[in-house]
Structure formats: structure tokens, C-alpha cells
Amino acid sequence: MNDTVCPKCEHNQMKKGTIRVGNGAAVHMFPHDNPRSQSSPITSYFCLNCGYIFELYVEKPANLDS
């Protein structure tokens, strides 16, 4: 992500982050048709200058193919 420019402020330093809920657990994605199956943590990239979140993705997409 070093060559990515923020669409909001045009800053070029991004950082990877994990979204967590109040108790400190990471937010996970579950398959819509089988919410009790395996899940995957959701990871994001955000701008270090303005905080804009511009990318969200699941770390283990194979876990969602049920």
C-alpha cells in the first residue's frame, strides 16, 4: 500500500488495522446463508493523516465458502 494515495487528503502513508468491538474482540465476517459456520477477521487500510478508511477485506475468504 506504499504507492496508494488517500482519495480524501492525498496523503501517501497508509496503515493496516483491525476493527474491534467494545470487549476487544476483532470484527468477523460470516457467510450470509450460514452464520454459524467458519468466519474470517475483517482487516482495513486507513490514511495516517486524516483517518479515512478506504479498504476493507476478509483475511480468510476460503472460510466463507460454505
PyMOL Python script that loads the backbone (N, CA, C, O; Angstrom):
from pymol import cmd

cmd.read_pdbstr("""\
ATOM      1  N   MET A   1       0.820  -1.199   0.000  1.00  0.00           N
ATOM      2  CA  MET A   1       0.000   0.000   0.000  1.00  0.00           C
ATOM      3  C   MET A   1       0.859   1.257   0.000  1.00  0.00           C
ATOM      4  O   MET A   1       0.328   2.356   0.162  1.00  0.00           O
ATOM      5  N   ASN A   2       2.148   1.131  -0.174  1.00  0.00           N
ATOM      6  CA  ASN A   2       3.036   2.288  -0.142  1.00  0.00           C
ATOM      7  C   ASN A   2       2.798   3.262  -1.286  1.00  0.00           C
ATOM      8  O   ASN A   2       3.070   4.453  -1.132  1.00  0.00           O
ATOM      9  N   ASP A   3       2.296   2.793  -2.436  1.00  0.00           N
ATOM     10  CA  ASP A   3       2.088   3.673  -3.577  1.00  0.00           C
ATOM     11  C   ASP A   3       0.658   4.199  -3.663  1.00  0.00           C
ATOM     12  O   ASP A   3       0.307   4.849  -4.648  1.00  0.00           O
ATOM     13  N   THR A   4      -0.165   3.938  -2.669  1.00  0.00           N
ATOM     14  CA  THR A   4      -1.551   4.385  -2.669  1.00  0.00           C
ATOM     15  C   THR A   4      -1.648   5.800  -2.112  1.00  0.00           C
ATOM     16  O   THR A   4      -0.966   6.151  -1.148  1.00  0.00           O
ATOM     17  N   VAL A   5      -2.497   6.599  -2.728  1.00  0.00           N
ATOM     18  CA  VAL A   5      -2.732   7.968  -2.277  1.00  0.00           C
ATOM     19  C   VAL A   5      -4.156   8.050  -1.737  1.00  0.00           C
ATOM     20  O   VAL A   5      -5.091   7.540  -2.356  1.00  0.00           O
ATOM     21  N   CYS A   6      -4.316   8.682  -0.603  1.00  0.00           N
ATOM     22  CA  CYS A   6      -5.634   8.838   0.010  1.00  0.00           C
ATOM     23  C   CYS A   6      -6.534   9.674  -0.897  1.00  0.00           C
ATOM     24  O   CYS A   6      -6.128  10.753  -1.328  1.00  0.00           O
ATOM     25  N   PRO A   7      -7.750   9.201  -1.200  1.00  0.00           N
ATOM     26  CA  PRO A   7      -8.657   9.967  -2.048  1.00  0.00           C
ATOM     27  C   PRO A   7      -9.232  11.209  -1.360  1.00  0.00           C
ATOM     28  O   PRO A   7      -9.783  12.087  -2.024  1.00  0.00           O
ATOM     29  N   LYS A   8      -9.106  11.282  -0.046  1.00  0.00           N
ATOM     30  CA  LYS A   8      -9.666  12.420   0.687  1.00  0.00           C
ATOM     31  C   LYS A   8      -8.647  13.553   0.851  1.00  0.00           C
ATOM     32  O   LYS A   8      -8.965  14.713   0.591  1.00  0.00           O
ATOM     33  N   CYS A   9      -7.411  13.217   1.288  1.00  0.00           N
ATOM     34  CA  CYS A   9      -6.431  14.269   1.590  1.00  0.00           C
ATOM     35  C   CYS A   9      -5.152  14.174   0.752  1.00  0.00           C
ATOM     36  O   CYS A   9      -4.273  15.027   0.873  1.00  0.00           O
ATOM     37  N   GLU A  10      -5.043  13.152  -0.091  1.00  0.00           N
ATOM     38  CA  GLU A  10      -3.901  12.927  -0.976  1.00  0.00           C
ATOM     39  C   GLU A  10      -2.603  12.601  -0.241  1.00  0.00           C
ATOM     40  O   GLU A  10      -1.522  12.689  -0.824  1.00  0.00           O
ATOM     41  N   HIS A  11      -2.699  12.233   1.010  1.00  0.00           N
ATOM     42  CA  HIS A  11      -1.536  11.773   1.775  1.00  0.00           C
ATOM     43  C   HIS A  11      -1.158  10.387   1.269  1.00  0.00           C
ATOM     44  O   HIS A  11      -2.019   9.664   0.767  1.00  0.00           O
ATOM     45  N   ASN A  12       0.098  10.003   1.387  1.00  0.00           N
ATOM     46  CA  ASN A  12       0.511   8.720   0.814  1.00  0.00           C
ATOM     47  C   ASN A  12       0.976   7.688   1.838  1.00  0.00           C
ATOM     48  O   ASN A  12       1.629   6.712   1.469  1.00  0.00           O
ATOM     49  N   GLN A  13       0.657   7.882   3.101  1.00  0.00           N
ATOM     50  CA  GLN A  13       1.040   6.881   4.100  1.00  0.00           C
ATOM     51  C   GLN A  13      -0.212   6.209   4.652  1.00  0.00           C
ATOM     52  O   GLN A  13      -1.063   6.846   5.274  1.00  0.00           O
ATOM     53  N   MET A  14      -0.299   4.909   4.407  1.00  0.00           N
ATOM     54  CA  MET A  14      -1.429   4.116   4.850  1.00  0.00           C
ATOM     55  C   MET A  14      -0.972   3.112   5.897  1.00  0.00           C
ATOM     56  O   MET A  14       0.209   2.773   5.976  1.00  0.00           O
ATOM     57  N   LYS A  15      -1.911   2.646   6.691  1.00  0.00           N
ATOM     58  CA  LYS A  15      -1.595   1.662   7.718  1.00  0.00           C
ATOM     59  C   LYS A  15      -2.697   0.611   7.762  1.00  0.00           C
ATOM     60  O   LYS A  15      -3.871   0.910   7.542  1.00  0.00           O
ATOM     61  N   LYS A  16      -2.301  -0.617   8.047  1.00  0.00           N
ATOM     62  CA  LYS A  16      -3.242  -1.720   8.180  1.00  0.00           C
ATOM     63  C   LYS A  16      -3.805  -1.715   9.594  1.00  0.00           C
ATOM     64  O   LYS A  16      -3.079  -1.465  10.555  1.00  0.00           O
ATOM     65  N   GLY A  17      -5.097  -1.990   9.720  1.00  0.00           N
ATOM     66  CA  GLY A  17      -5.720  -2.018  11.035  1.00  0.00           C
ATOM     67  C   GLY A  17      -6.778  -3.097  11.139  1.00  0.00           C
ATOM     68  O   GLY A  17      -7.222  -3.648  10.133  1.00  0.00           O
ATOM     69  N   THR A  18      -7.174  -3.391  12.359  1.00  0.00           N
ATOM     70  CA  THR A  18      -8.238  -4.348  12.637  1.00  0.00           C
ATOM     71  C   THR A  18      -9.324  -3.634  13.424  1.00  0.00           C
ATOM     72  O   THR A  18      -9.034  -2.948  14.405  1.00  0.00           O
ATOM     73  N   ILE A  19     -10.563  -3.788  13.004  1.00  0.00           N
ATOM     74  CA  ILE A  19     -11.692  -3.180  13.705  1.00  0.00           C
ATOM     75  C   ILE A  19     -12.070  -4.087  14.870  1.00  0.00           C
ATOM     76  O   ILE A  19     -12.238  -5.294  14.693  1.00  0.00           O
ATOM     77  N   ARG A  20     -12.205  -3.510  16.056  1.00  0.00           N
ATOM     78  CA  ARG A  20     -12.545  -4.286  17.248  1.00  0.00           C
ATOM     79  C   ARG A  20     -13.804  -3.714  17.895  1.00  0.00           C
ATOM     80  O   ARG A  20     -14.105  -2.527  17.770  1.00  0.00           O
ATOM     81  N   VAL A  21     -14.521  -4.583  18.582  1.00  0.00           N
ATOM     82  CA  VAL A  21     -15.714  -4.160  19.320  1.00  0.00           C
ATOM     83  C   VAL A  21     -15.319  -3.803  20.746  1.00  0.00           C
ATOM     84  O   VAL A  21     -14.149  -3.927  21.110  1.00  0.00           O
ATOM     85  N   GLY A  22     -16.265  -3.367  21.550  1.00  0.00           N
ATOM     86  CA  GLY A  22     -16.005  -2.879  22.894  1.00  0.00           C
ATOM     87  C   GLY A  22     -15.238  -3.812  23.804  1.00  0.00           C
ATOM     88  O   GLY A  22     -14.468  -3.349  24.646  1.00  0.00           O
ATOM     89  N   ASN A  23     -15.425  -5.114  23.659  1.00  0.00           N
ATOM     90  CA  ASN A  23     -14.724  -6.043  24.547  1.00  0.00           C
ATOM     91  C   ASN A  23     -13.352  -6.439  24.011  1.00  0.00           C
ATOM     92  O   ASN A  23     -12.687  -7.294  24.597  1.00  0.00           O
ATOM     93  N   GLY A  24     -12.919  -5.831  22.909  1.00  0.00           N
ATOM     94  CA  GLY A  24     -11.595  -6.098  22.361  1.00  0.00           C
ATOM     95  C   GLY A  24     -11.539  -7.180  21.304  1.00  0.00           C
ATOM     96  O   GLY A  24     -10.477  -7.431  20.734  1.00  0.00           O
ATOM     97  N   ALA A  25     -12.662  -7.828  21.029  1.00  0.00           N
ATOM     98  CA  ALA A  25     -12.683  -8.887  20.019  1.00  0.00           C
ATOM     99  C   ALA A  25     -12.712  -8.273  18.620  1.00  0.00           C
ATOM    100  O   ALA A  25     -13.360  -7.251  18.395  1.00  0.00           O
ATOM    101  N   ALA A  26     -12.008  -8.902  17.690  1.00  0.00           N
ATOM    102  CA  ALA A  26     -11.997  -8.438  16.304  1.00  0.00           C
ATOM    103  C   ALA A  26     -13.349  -8.707  15.648  1.00  0.00           C
ATOM    104  O   ALA A  26     -14.004  -9.704  15.950  1.00  0.00           O
ATOM    105  N   VAL A  27     -13.760  -7.814  14.754  1.00  0.00           N
ATOM    106  CA  VAL A  27     -14.993  -7.994  13.988  1.00  0.00           C
ATOM    107  C   VAL A  27     -14.750  -9.070  12.939  1.00  0.00           C
ATOM    108  O   VAL A  27     -13.717  -9.065  12.270  1.00  0.00           O
ATOM    109  N   HIS A  28     -15.696  -9.987  12.792  1.00  0.00           N
ATOM    110  CA  HIS A  28     -15.571 -11.099  11.846  1.00  0.00           C
ATOM    111  C   HIS A  28     -16.704 -11.071  10.835  1.00  0.00           C
ATOM    112  O   HIS A  28     -17.806 -10.608  11.132  1.00  0.00           O
ATOM    113  N   MET A  29     -16.424 -11.570   9.637  1.00  0.00           N
ATOM    114  CA  MET A  29     -17.428 -11.753   8.589  1.00  0.00           C
ATOM    115  C   MET A  29     -17.858 -13.210   8.598  1.00  0.00           C
ATOM    116  O   MET A  29     -17.027 -14.113   8.701  1.00  0.00           O
ATOM    117  N   PHE A  30     -19.176 -13.434   8.488  1.00  0.00           N
ATOM    118  CA  PHE A  30     -19.742 -14.779   8.408  1.00  0.00           C
ATOM    119  C   PHE A  30     -20.507 -14.900   7.099  1.00  0.00           C
ATOM    120  O   PHE A  30     -21.011 -13.896   6.596  1.00  0.00           O
ATOM    121  N   PRO A  31     -20.610 -16.110   6.526  1.00  0.00           N
ATOM    122  CA  PRO A  31     -21.431 -16.287   5.332  1.00  0.00           C
ATOM    123  C   PRO A  31     -22.891 -15.952   5.650  1.00  0.00           C
ATOM    124  O   PRO A  31     -23.400 -16.339   6.702  1.00  0.00           O
ATOM    125  N   HIS A  32     -23.556 -15.242   4.756  1.00  0.00           N
ATOM    126  CA  HIS A  32     -24.949 -14.833   4.967  1.00  0.00           C
ATOM    127  C   HIS A  32     -25.868 -16.043   5.130  1.00  0.00           C
ATOM    128  O   HIS A  32     -26.781 -16.024   5.956  1.00  0.00           O
ATOM    129  N   ASP A  33     -25.630 -17.085   4.350  1.00  0.00           N
ATOM    130  CA  ASP A  33     -26.519 -18.245   4.369  1.00  0.00           C
ATOM    131  C   ASP A  33     -26.179 -19.270   5.447  1.00  0.00           C
ATOM    132  O   ASP A  33     -26.905 -20.250   5.617  1.00  0.00           O
ATOM    133  N   ASN A  34     -25.085 -19.056   6.177  1.00  0.00           N
ATOM    134  CA  ASN A  34     -24.693 -19.999   7.225  1.00  0.00           C
ATOM    135  C   ASN A  34     -23.901 -19.262   8.312  1.00  0.00           C
ATOM    136  O   ASN A  34     -22.688 -19.446   8.417  1.00  0.00           O
ATOM    137  N   PRO A  35     -24.570 -18.428   9.121  1.00  0.00           N
ATOM    138  CA  PRO A  35     -23.862 -17.596  10.095  1.00  0.00           C
ATOM    139  C   PRO A  35     -23.187 -18.359  11.231  1.00  0.00           C
ATOM    140  O   PRO A  35     -22.459 -17.758  12.022  1.00  0.00           O
ATOM    141  N   ARG A  36     -23.411 -19.659  11.328  1.00  0.00           N
ATOM    142  CA  ARG A  36     -22.759 -20.441  12.383  1.00  0.00           C
ATOM    143  C   ARG A  36     -21.540 -21.194  11.870  1.00  0.00           C
ATOM    144  O   ARG A  36     -20.930 -21.969  12.607  1.00  0.00           O
ATOM    145  N   SER A  37     -21.187 -20.970  10.619  1.00  0.00           N
ATOM    146  CA  SER A  37     -20.023 -21.648  10.045  1.00  0.00           C
ATOM    147  C   SER A  37     -18.750 -20.865  10.372  1.00  0.00           C
ATOM    148  O   SER A  37     -18.771 -19.953  11.199  1.00  0.00           O
ATOM    149  N   GLN A  38     -17.656 -21.223   9.725  1.00  0.00           N
ATOM    150  CA  GLN A  38     -16.392 -20.531   9.965  1.00  0.00           C
ATOM    151  C   GLN A  38     -16.506 -19.067   9.554  1.00  0.00           C
ATOM    152  O   GLN A  38     -17.321 -18.701   8.707  1.00  0.00           O
ATOM    153  N   SER A  39     -15.682 -18.255  10.167  1.00  0.00           N
ATOM    154  CA  SER A  39     -15.680 -16.824   9.889  1.00  0.00           C
ATOM    155  C   SER A  39     -14.276 -16.377   9.495  1.00  0.00           C
ATOM    156  O   SER A  39     -13.344 -17.179   9.434  1.00  0.00           O
ATOM    157  N   SER A  40     -14.149 -15.103   9.233  1.00  0.00           N
ATOM    158  CA  SER A  40     -12.854 -14.513   8.924  1.00  0.00           C
ATOM    159  C   SER A  40     -12.781 -13.124   9.531  1.00  0.00           C
ATOM    160  O   SER A  40     -13.754 -12.373   9.463  1.00  0.00           O
ATOM    161  N   PRO A  41     -11.636 -12.762  10.130  1.00  0.00           N
ATOM    162  CA  PRO A  41     -11.470 -11.394  10.619  1.00  0.00           C
ATOM    163  C   PRO A  41     -11.531 -10.400   9.456  1.00  0.00           C
ATOM    164  O   PRO A  41     -11.150 -10.725   8.331  1.00  0.00           O
ATOM    165  N   ILE A  42     -12.007  -9.203   9.734  1.00  0.00           N
ATOM    166  CA  ILE A  42     -12.041  -8.129   8.744  1.00  0.00           C
ATOM    167  C   ILE A  42     -10.857  -7.208   9.013  1.00  0.00           C
ATOM    168  O   ILE A  42     -10.651  -6.757  10.139  1.00  0.00           O
ATOM    169  N   THR A  43     -10.088  -6.936   7.975  1.00  0.00           N
ATOM    170  CA  THR A  43      -8.923  -6.066   8.063  1.00  0.00           C
ATOM    171  C   THR A  43      -9.184  -4.816   7.236  1.00  0.00           C
ATOM    172  O   THR A  43      -9.953  -4.853   6.276  1.00  0.00           O
ATOM    173  N   SER A  44      -8.550  -3.716   7.603  1.00  0.00           N
ATOM    174  CA  SER A  44      -8.741  -2.473   6.860  1.00  0.00           C
ATOM    175  C   SER A  44      -7.408  -1.772   6.624  1.00  0.00           C
ATOM    176  O   SER A  44      -6.408  -2.059   7.282  1.00  0.00           O
ATOM    177  N   TYR A  45      -7.419  -0.856   5.681  1.00  0.00           N
ATOM    178  CA  TYR A  45      -6.317   0.077   5.486  1.00  0.00           C
ATOM    179  C   TYR A  45      -6.886   1.472   5.657  1.00  0.00           C
ATOM    180  O   TYR A  45      -7.987   1.766   5.194  1.00  0.00           O
ATOM    181  N   PHE A  46      -6.120   2.336   6.331  1.00  0.00           N
ATOM    182  CA  PHE A  46      -6.589   3.690   6.571  1.00  0.00           C
ATOM    183  C   PHE A  46      -5.448   4.681   6.404  1.00  0.00           C
ATOM    184  O   PHE A  46      -4.276   4.315   6.486  1.00  0.00           O
ATOM    185  N   CYS A  47      -5.800   5.926   6.172  1.00  0.00           N
ATOM    186  CA  CYS A  47      -4.829   7.001   5.981  1.00  0.00           C
ATOM    187  C   CYS A  47      -4.310   7.467   7.343  1.00  0.00           C
ATOM    188  O   CYS A  47      -5.094   7.729   8.255  1.00  0.00           O
ATOM    189  N   LEU A  48      -2.998   7.567   7.472  1.00  0.00           N
ATOM    190  CA  LEU A  48      -2.406   8.034   8.729  1.00  0.00           C
ATOM    191  C   LEU A  48      -2.594   9.535   8.945  1.00  0.00           C
ATOM    192  O   LEU A  48      -2.452  10.016  10.069  1.00  0.00           O
ATOM    193  N   ASN A  49      -2.907  10.270   7.901  1.00  0.00           N
ATOM    194  CA  ASN A  49      -3.068  11.709   8.014  1.00  0.00           C
ATOM    195  C   ASN A  49      -4.478  12.106   8.443  1.00  0.00           C
ATOM    196  O   ASN A  49      -4.644  12.871   9.393  1.00  0.00           O
ATOM    197  N   CYS A  50      -5.502  11.588   7.744  1.00  0.00           N
ATOM    198  CA  CYS A  50      -6.874  12.032   8.026  1.00  0.00           C
ATOM    199  C   CYS A  50      -7.768  10.936   8.603  1.00  0.00           C
ATOM    200  O   CYS A  50      -8.879  11.222   9.048  1.00  0.00           O
ATOM    201  N   GLY A  51      -7.301   9.682   8.604  1.00  0.00           N
ATOM    202  CA  GLY A  51      -8.077   8.588   9.172  1.00  0.00           C
ATOM    203  C   GLY A  51      -9.079   7.951   8.231  1.00  0.00           C
ATOM    204  O   GLY A  51      -9.821   7.055   8.637  1.00  0.00           O
ATOM    205  N   TYR A  52      -9.118   8.389   6.993  1.00  0.00           N
ATOM    206  CA  TYR A  52     -10.063   7.841   6.020  1.00  0.00           C
ATOM    207  C   TYR A  52      -9.830   6.344   5.836  1.00  0.00           C
ATOM    208  O   TYR A  52      -8.704   5.920   5.574  1.00  0.00           O
ATOM    209  N   ILE A  53     -10.887   5.538   5.973  1.00  0.00           N
ATOM    210  CA  ILE A  53     -10.801   4.090   5.754  1.00  0.00           C
ATOM    211  C   ILE A  53     -11.195   3.844   4.308  1.00  0.00           C
ATOM    212  O   ILE A  53     -12.314   4.157   3.901  1.00  0.00           O
ATOM    213  N   PHE A  54     -10.275   3.281   3.532  1.00  0.00           N
ATOM    214  CA  PHE A  54     -10.583   3.117   2.120  1.00  0.00           C
ATOM    215  C   PHE A  54     -10.535   1.688   1.624  1.00  0.00           C
ATOM    216  O   PHE A  54     -10.731   1.447   0.433  1.00  0.00           O
ATOM    217  N   GLU A  55     -10.284   0.756   2.486  1.00  0.00           N
ATOM    218  CA  GLU A  55     -10.277  -0.634   2.051  1.00  0.00           C
ATOM    219  C   GLU A  55     -10.631  -1.532   3.220  1.00  0.00           C
ATOM    220  O   GLU A  55     -10.034  -1.428   4.291  1.00  0.00           O
ATOM    221  N   LEU A  56     -11.595  -2.411   3.022  1.00  0.00           N
ATOM    222  CA  LEU A  56     -11.953  -3.447   3.984  1.00  0.00           C
ATOM    223  C   LEU A  56     -11.911  -4.776   3.252  1.00  0.00           C
ATOM    224  O   LEU A  56     -12.372  -4.879   2.115  1.00  0.00           O
ATOM    225  N   TYR A  57     -11.365  -5.783   3.894  1.00  0.00           N
ATOM    226  CA  TYR A  57     -11.372  -7.103   3.268  1.00  0.00           C
ATOM    227  C   TYR A  57     -11.317  -8.181   4.325  1.00  0.00           C
ATOM    228  O   TYR A  57     -10.876  -7.941   5.449  1.00  0.00           O
ATOM    229  N   VAL A  58     -11.771  -9.383   3.960  1.00  0.00           N
ATOM    230  CA  VAL A  58     -11.691 -10.518   4.869  1.00  0.00           C
ATOM    231  C   VAL A  58     -10.326 -11.172   4.696  1.00  0.00           C
ATOM    232  O   VAL A  58      -9.837 -11.314   3.575  1.00  0.00           O
ATOM    233  N   GLU A  59      -9.715 -11.568   5.799  1.00  0.00           N
ATOM    234  CA  GLU A  59      -8.378 -12.157   5.754  1.00  0.00           C
ATOM    235  C   GLU A  59      -8.379 -13.582   5.212  1.00  0.00           C
ATOM    236  O   GLU A  59      -7.420 -14.000   4.565  1.00  0.00           O
ATOM    237  N   LYS A  60      -9.443 -14.323   5.471  1.00  0.00           N
ATOM    238  CA  LYS A  60      -9.507 -15.734   5.069  1.00  0.00           C
ATOM    239  C   LYS A  60     -10.782 -15.991   4.269  1.00  0.00           C
ATOM    240  O   LYS A  60     -11.725 -16.582   4.795  1.00  0.00           O
ATOM    241  N   PRO A  61     -10.831 -15.557   3.004  1.00  0.00           N
ATOM    242  CA  PRO A  61     -12.052 -15.718   2.219  1.00  0.00           C
ATOM    243  C   PRO A  61     -12.465 -17.173   2.028  1.00  0.00           C
ATOM    244  O   PRO A  61     -13.653 -17.448   1.855  1.00  0.00           O
ATOM    245  N   ALA A  62     -11.534 -18.100   2.053  1.00  0.00           N
ATOM    246  CA  ALA A  62     -11.881 -19.520   1.900  1.00  0.00           C
ATOM    247  C   ALA A  62     -12.781 -19.996   3.038  1.00  0.00           C
ATOM    248  O   ALA A  62     -13.568 -20.923   2.848  1.00  0.00           O
ATOM    249  N   ASN A  63     -12.681 -19.379   4.219  1.00  0.00           N
ATOM    250  CA  ASN A  63     -13.539 -19.751   5.347  1.00  0.00           C
ATOM    251  C   ASN A  63     -15.005 -19.431   5.079  1.00  0.00           C
ATOM    252  O   ASN A  63     -15.888 -20.012   5.712  1.00  0.00           O
ATOM    253  N   LEU A  64     -15.275 -18.520   4.155  1.00  0.00           N
ATOM    254  CA  LEU A  64     -16.643 -18.076   3.897  1.00  0.00           C
ATOM    255  C   LEU A  64     -17.301 -18.836   2.756  1.00  0.00           C
ATOM    256  O   LEU A  64     -18.471 -18.605   2.448  1.00  0.00           O
ATOM    257  N   ASP A  65     -16.573 -19.725   2.138  1.00  0.00           N
ATOM    258  CA  ASP A  65     -17.095 -20.508   1.018  1.00  0.00           C
ATOM    259  C   ASP A  65     -17.686 -21.800   1.552  1.00  0.00           C
ATOM    260  O   ASP A  65     -17.047 -22.852   1.532  1.00  0.00           O
ATOM    261  N   SER A  66     -18.927 -21.699   2.032  1.00  0.00           N
ATOM    262  CA  SER A  66     -19.549 -22.878   2.649  1.00  0.00           C
ATOM    263  C   SER A  66     -20.565 -23.516   1.746  1.00  0.00           C
ATOM    264  O   SER A  66     -21.177 -24.518   2.117  1.00  0.00           O
TER     265      SER A  66
END
""", "prot")
cmd.dss("prot")
cmd.show_as("cartoon", "prot")
cmd.util.cbc("prot")
cmd.orient("prot")
